[in-house]
Amino acid sequence: MVELLPRASRHTFTLREFGRLAEVADLAELQPAADLSIDSRMREAVELVAQLRGSLPPLADPADDDVIDPYRQSPEMYEQSSQQIVPAVNSTVRLLRAASQLGGGVGGCPDPAGSLEVSFDDGQTWQTGEAHTVDARRLLQIVATQGDLVRLAAQKAQCATEQLRSFIGGTSWQLEPEPSPMWMLDPADATLVHTPIGAHTLPCQAVQLASDGAQGAVLCSDGAVVTSVDGETWSEPVAVPHGVAIGFTSEGVAVASVGEPECAGVRTRLLAGGAIGAPGACVDVAGAGDGNTALTGDAGEWYLWAGESFLRSADAGQTWG
């Protein structure tokens, strides 16, 4: 590419080079600019990485920025290639994810049209998406895993459930002409879950459901968390003290707790492999509690909405800022 278009060299990278630079990029340098488009935010992120090229020491071996081609080689070579690719992809996703975060109020279907807020500066500022144009009242599920395409299920004024979609990161919405099944709790029955393969009965009364599109997790009213890949068969419940919110991350299911004896604020834990991990740092957040706390994450970054606060963690919930 550079040979065909030399001026593109400033913004042309190998995957490992971009991931290496993205790993040390200061996300705070992404300027607050909520009026910029998704394309502009992505260009700004790439420019941030490009500026690091001249500020870091060169690699001892330039080949360390390349990926081994394992084609027609041993299984060990395929493994080595994946070990080179995965960290670079995770660092890249972390940077690009930081440029666009989504949040929204749940609302109720008889209430006035709800709002869905969008951030293009890692949560520093937020703007309201135009969900009111399609009369969305109560948010049931939101899925933002396919670039700028965001899908959500919501109830309208008469409590009918419809799906919406946005092709520009959530700033403008339209009705989904061909709705497809997605993970969500039944708005009329907290013991029923809808999945891509049908509706199933839950092993408990649900407080909240989280999904990454391929699997689901439910926070039960008794504080336990159960998980499933099909909605029909569920894991053994795992008790979580004072749990109020769950969300999928690249490491597993993150769980937020509020009002523990040792922490009057919020702290998080990771549920992975059927076991709950040790809690992270206690965060003193005003107004946090059941119903106004949400948690999600991707590629090592966790995001916490609690009360009126939005926090980010780069170490899986151990510290927040």
C-alpha positions in Angstrom: 0.0 0.0 0.0 2.8 2.4 0.9 4.5 1.7 -2.4 1.4 2.6 -4.3 0.6 5.6 -2.1 3.7 6.9 -0.2 1.8 9.7 1.5 -0.3 7.0 3.3 2.8 5.9 5.3 1.9 8.1 8.3 -1.4 6.3 8.8 -0.4 2.8 7.7 0.6 0.2 10.4 1.1 -3.4 10.8 -1.4 -4.9 13.3 1.2 -5.5 15.9 2.7 -2.0 15.5 -0.7 -0.3 15.9 -1.5 -2.5 18.9 1.9 -1.8 20.5 1.4 2.0 20.2 -2.3 1.9 21.2 -1.2 0.1 24.4 0.7 3.1 25.6 -1.7 5.8 24.2 -3.0 8.3 26.7 -6.8 8.1 26.3 -7.1 11.4 28.1 -5.7 13.1 24.9 -8.8 12.2 23.0 -10.3 15.7 23.2 -13.9 16.2 24.4 -15.8 16.7 21.2 -19.3 15.3 21.4 -20.4 17.0 18.2 -17.9 14.9 16.1 -19.1 12.0 14.1 -18.0 8.4 14.7 -15.7 8.6 11.7 -14.0 11.7 13.0 -13.5 10.1 16.4 -11.9 7.1 14.9 -9.6 9.3 12.8 -8.6 11.2 15.9 -7.7 7.9 17.6 -5.6 6.8 14.7 -3.9 10.2 14.7 -3.1 9.8 18.4 -1.4 6.5 17.7 0.5 8.0 14.7 1.9 10.7 16.9 3.6 8.1 19.1 5.7 6.7 16.4 8.5 9.3 16.9 8.2 9.5 20.6 9.0 5.9 21.5 12.4 4.1 21.2 12.6 2.0 18.0 12.4 -1.8 18.3 15.6 -3.7 18.5 14.2 -6.0 15.8 11.7 -4.4 13.4 10.4 -7.9 12.7 8.7 -7.8 16.1 6.0 -5.7 14.5 5.2 -8.4 12.0 2.9 -11.5 12.5 4.2 -14.9 11.7 2.5 -16.5 8.7 1.5 -20.0 9.9 0.1 -21.2 6.6 0.9 -24.9 6.0 3.1 -25.0 9.1 2.9 -26.8 12.4 0.2 -26.3 15.1 2.9 -24.6 17.2 3.3 -22.0 14.6 -0.4 -21.3 14.5 -0.4 -20.9 18.3 2.6 -18.5 18.1 0.8 -16.5 15.5 -2.3 -16.2 17.6 -0.2 -15.1 20.6 1.1 -12.2 18.5 -2.3 -11.3 17.1 -4.5 -11.4 20.2 -2.7 -8.8 22.3 -2.5 -6.4 19.4 -6.2 -6.7 18.7 -7.1 -6.2 22.4 -5.0 -3.0 22.6 -6.6 -1.8 19.4 -10.1 -2.5 20.6 -9.4 -0.8 23.9 -8.4 2.4 22.1 -11.3 2.4 19.6 -13.9 1.5 22.3 -12.7 4.5 24.3 -13.9 6.8 21.5 -17.5 5.8 21.8 -19.5 4.7 24.9 -23.3 4.2 25.2 -25.5 4.6 28.2 -29.3 4.9 28.7 -32.1 5.2 31.2 -34.4 2.2 31.5 -37.7 4.0 31.9 -41.2 2.5 31.9 -43.5 2.0 28.9 -46.3 4.4 30.2 -43.7 7.1 30.8 -42.6 9.8 28.4 -40.2 8.8 25.6 -36.9 7.6 27.1 -33.4 8.9 26.3 -30.3 7.2 25.2 -27.0 9.0 25.7 -23.9 8.7 23.6 -20.3 9.6 24.5 -17.5 10.1 21.9 -14.8 11.1 24.4 -14.5 8.2 26.8 -17.4 9.3 29.0 -16.2 12.9 29.7 -19.3 14.4 28.0 -22.6 12.9 26.8 -25.1 13.8 24.2 -28.7 12.5 23.9 -29.5 10.3 21.0 -32.8 10.8 19.2 -34.6 7.7 20.5 -37.7 9.9 21.2 -38.3 10.1 17.4 -39.4 6.5 17.5 -41.3 6.8 20.8 -39.1 4.4 22.8 -40.3 4.3 26.4 -38.7 1.4 28.2 -35.3 0.0 27.3 -35.2 -3.8 27.4 -31.9 -4.6 25.8 -29.1 -2.9 23.9 -26.4 -4.6 21.8 -23.4 -2.7 20.5 -21.0 -5.3 19.2 -20.9 -4.6 15.4 -18.9 -1.4 14.8 -21.2 1.6 14.5 -24.3 -0.7 14.3 -26.3 -0.6 17.5 -29.5 -2.5 18.1 -31.9 -2.2 21.0 -35.3 -3.6 22.1 -37.8 -1.2 23.7 -41.4 -0.8 24.6 -43.5 1.9 23.1 -46.4 3.9 24.6 -48.9 1.0 24.6 -46.1 -1.3 25.9 -45.7 -3.1 22.6 -42.1 -4.3 22.1 -40.2 -3.2 19.0 -36.6 -3.3 17.9 -34.6 -0.2 16.8 -31.3 0.2 15.1 -28.7 2.9 14.6 -26.0 2.9 12.0 -24.2 5.9 13.4 -23.3 4.8 16.9 -26.6 5.6 18.6 -27.1 9.3 17.8 -30.1 8.6 15.5 -32.5 5.7 15.5 -35.0 4.0 13.2 -37.3 1.0 13.5 -35.8 -2.3 12.6 -37.6 -3.5 9.5 -36.7 -7.1 10.0 -36.4 -7.8 13.8 -34.3 -10.7 14.8 -34.4 -12.6 18.2 -32.2 -11.3 20.9 -31.5 -11.9 24.5 -33.9 -10.0 26.8 -36.1 -10.5 29.8 -39.8 -10.7 29.3 -41.2 -7.3 30.4 -44.3 -8.9 31.9 -42.7 -12.0 33.5 -39.4 -11.8 35.4 -39.0 -15.6 35.3 -39.0 -15.7 31.4 -36.1 -14.9 29.1 -36.2 -14.5 25.3 -33.1 -15.8 23.4 -32.2 -16.1 19.7 -33.6 -19.7 19.8 -36.8 -19.1 21.7 -38.3 -18.2 25.1 -37.3 -20.2 28.2 -38.1 -20.3 31.9 -35.4 -19.0 34.3 -34.3 -20.8 37.4 -35.1 -17.7 39.5 -36.8 -14.3 39.5 -34.6 -12.0 37.4 -33.5 -8.5 38.4 -31.2 -7.9 35.4 -30.0 -9.7 32.3 -26.7 -9.1 30.5 -25.7 -10.6 27.1 -22.8 -10.4 24.7 -25.1 -11.7 21.9 -23.9 -15.3 22.2 -24.6 -16.0 25.9 -26.6 -14.6 28.8 -26.2 -14.0 32.5 -28.9 -13.2 35.0 -28.8 -11.5 38.3 -31.4 -13.1 40.5 -33.5 -11.4 43.2 -31.8 -13.5 45.9 -28.4 -12.0 44.8 -27.2 -15.1 42.9 -25.9 -15.0 39.3 -26.6 -17.8 36.7 -25.3 -18.0 33.1 -26.3 -19.9 30.0 -25.4 -20.2 26.3 -28.9 -21.1 25.1 -31.3 -19.9 27.8 -32.6 -23.5 28.3 -29.8 -24.9 30.5 -28.4 -22.7 33.3 -25.3 -22.9 35.5 -25.4 -23.5 39.2 -26.1 -20.2 41.0 -23.1 -18.3 42.3 -23.9 -16.0 45.3 -22.7 -12.4 45.0 -23.0 -10.2 48.2 -25.2 -7.2 47.6 -25.1 -7.5 43.9 -27.0 -4.8 41.9 -25.7 -5.0 38.3 -23.9 -7.4 35.9 -22.3 -7.0 32.5 -20.2 -9.1 30.1 -16.5 -8.3 29.7 -13.8 -10.0 27.8 -12.7 -11.8 31.0 -16.2 -13.0 32.1 -19.2 -11.6 33.9 -18.5 -8.5 35.9 -20.7 -7.9 39.0 -21.2 -4.6 40.9 -22.2 -4.6 44.5 -23.5 -1.7 46.6 -23.7 -1.3 50.4 -21.5 -4.1 51.6 -20.5 -3.9 55.3 -16.9 -3.3 54.3 -17.8 -0.8 51.5 -20.7 1.6 51.6 -20.1 2.6 48.0 -19.6 0.4 44.9 -17.1 -2.3 44.1 -16.9 -5.0 41.5 -16.0 -8.6 41.1 -15.3 -11.0 38.2 -17.4 -14.2 37.8 -15.5 -16.6 35.6 -15.3 -20.4 35.5 -18.2 -20.7 37.9 -16.3 -18.9 40.7 -16.5 -15.3 42.0 -13.3 -13.4 42.4 -12.0 -11.0 45.0 -13.6 -7.5 45.1 -11.8 -4.5 43.6 -11.5 -1.1 45.1 -14.3 0.5 47.0 -15.7 3.6 45.1 -17.6 6.2 47.0 -20.4 7.2 44.5 -23.4 9.2 45.5 -26.8 7.7 44.5 -25.6 4.3 43.5 -28.0 1.4 44.1 -30.3 -1.1 42.6 -31.9 0.2 39.4 -29.4 3.0 38.7 -26.2 1.1 38.4 -24.8 -0.6 35.2 -21.6 -2.3 34.3 -20.0 -3.5 31.1 -16.5 -4.0 29.5 -14.4 -5.1 26.7 -10.7 -5.9 26.0 -9.5 -5.1 29.5 -11.6 -2.0 29.9 -14.5 -1.9 32.3 -17.2 0.8 32.4 -19.4 1.6 35.4 -22.4 3.8 35.6 -23.5 4.5 39.2 -25.9 7.2 40.1 -24.9 10.2 38.1 -21.3 9.1 37.8 -19.5 7.3 34.9 -16.2 5.6 35.8 -13.6 3.6 33.8 -11.2 0.8 34.9 -8.2 -0.4 33.0 -7.4 -3.2 35.4 -10.7 -5.2 35.5 -12.2 -3.3 38.3 -9.3 -3.2 40.7 -9.1 0.6 40.5 -11.5 3.2 39.0 -11.1 6.7 37.6 
